[in-house]
Amino acid sequence: MAPLIELPASFDVYLASLSPKLRHEIRRKERRLAEETGGYEVRLSTTQTLQADLDRFMELHRASPGPKGKFMHAGMEIFFRRLGEAFLAGDQFHLAFVEFDGRKAAGAIGLGFRNTFSLYNSAFDREFERLAPGMVLVADLIHQAALSGRKRFDMLKGDLAYKYRFGASPRPIGSLILSRSS
């Protein structure tokens, strides 16, 4: 499965399309993070901050428990760094962080192409887990995608529960095998 959100023209219309429980949960987590941290901001990487931001993203990812923490091996790190270097300037690669008190509490990498924003990978600092900075960050990315006129927010492959907290609908994916005939 690859959960997908069809984005309406505005974030407010998106929120209104969610169940009251989901809408309340998103707003409550945003308020709680702001109240308990004295305020937060969502910041996108620039060409000047990309390398340091990728360092922090790799650190957060490797600190994740289970398979997620093992995913960010040396070869994968090189892949992410090259992806960022190649596509940041073209506004296709997005590395965003929720920050407060000078700390990057959650990070996410997304890819923008035409009318779709795809959430590629994310990680958060377990020290702040109770404040749900990752959820706040994804909600902000959805907001920014709607503001920029994108029509779809693709959660990509993986049938993980958190993806449905944002109102995503399941979308089956398949495999295609091509072979050459002699």
N, C-alpha and C positions, 0 to 999 in steps of 0.2 A: 504494500500500500504506500501511497504517497499523498498524505493529507493536503488539501488545498482549500484556500479561502478565496472566494470570489469577492473582490472588493467593490463596494459601492462608491459613489462620488465623494463621500466624505467619511471621516472617522466617526463622527456622531451618528451617521446613518448605519455604519458598521456596528457600533455599540448597540444601537437600537434593535439591530437584527439578532442580537444574542439573547439567550434566555436571561431573565432578570438575575438569576443566580450568578451566571458567568459575568454579566456586566458589572454586578456589584463586587464580585471577587477581584476583577481587574482594577476597578477604581479604589477598592479598599487597600489593595497591595501598594498601589501608587501613593496613596495618602500615608500609609504606615511607613513606607520607606522615607518619604519626605519628612514626616514628623520625627522619626527616631534618629535620623541622621542630620537633621538641621537643613535638609535640602540636598538634592542630588541633581546631576545633569547627565545627559546622554551626549557623548562626544564621538565624532567620527575621526578616524585616522586621516592624517594628511601625509604628503610626501616627507615632511620633516619628522613626523612622529611614527611613521610606519614601522621601522625596525624595532624601536623600543616597545611599541604596542604589540607587535608580533611576539616579542620576548615574553611579555606579560600573558598574552593569550596562550602561548605554549605552556607556561608555568601553570596557569589555571587548568588547562586541559590535562596535563600530566598528573595533577593532584586529584583528578576525578577517580572515584573507586571503580573497580571492575574493568571490563573490556575498554570502556571509554578512555581510561587513563593510559592503557597500553597502546591505544590507537596512534597516539602522537609520537611515533618512533622517528628516528633521524631522517629516514627517507620521506616520510609524510611531512615533517617540518620543512624540508627543502621544497617540497611541492607547494605548500601554503605560502612560503616566502616568495617563490617565483611567481605564483599566481598574483599575489599582492603587488609585487614590483611591476608586473606586466599590465595589470588592469586597473590599478588605483587611479591613475591619471585620466583614464577614459570613463570614470564614474560607473564602472561595472563591478568593481570589487569594493565592498564596504566592510570595514572592521569598525564596530561600534562598541563602546563601553558605557556602563553605568558607573559614574564616579561620584564619590563624596569624601570629604576630608582628605583629598589628595590620593585616594585609593581607588583602584579599578576593581570593583566588586564582581562584575560580570562582563563577559565579552561575547560577541557574536560576529560571525563572518557571513555575509550575504552577497549574492550576485544579482545585479540588475541587468536585465536584457529586455528591450522593448517594453511590453506592457506587464512584465512579470518581475517580481522580486522573489528570489529563492533564498530561504534560510538554509545555509550550507552546514554550519557547525556552530556550537556555542559551548560555553563553560562558565562556571561561577566559583567564587571563593566560598568554600564550605563554612568559613567563619561567619558568613552573613546569610546562611541558608534560611534562617527563620524570617528574614526580611524579603525573601523572594526577589532578589535583584535580577535574576534571569527572566522571570516572568514579566517584570516591569520593562526590561529591555526589549523583549519580543513585542510587547504591546506597543512600545514606542516605535519599533521598526514597522509594525503594521500601520501605525498612524502616519509615519513618514511616507510609506509606500502609497497610501491613499492620497495624501497631500500632493505627491508628485504625479498623480494621475495614473498610476499603475492600476491594472484591472485584476491582477491575481497576486496572491501571496502564497507561494508554493513552499510547503514544509518539507518537501523532498522525501526520499525513500525512508521508511521506518514507521511502523505503526505504534509509536510511543504515546502514552496517555496525555502527556503535557501538550501535545499538538492539538488535541481536541478541546482543550481548555479555552482555546481562542476561537472556537466555532468552525474549525476546519471540517470538511467533509472527506470521507475516504475516497480515494481514487485508485483503482487497481492499476498495477503496472505489469508488464510482461517482458519476456525476453524474445529477441529475434536472432536467429542463427542463420548466417549467410555462408554459403560455401560455393566454391568455384567448381564448375563441372569441367571435365577434361575435354 
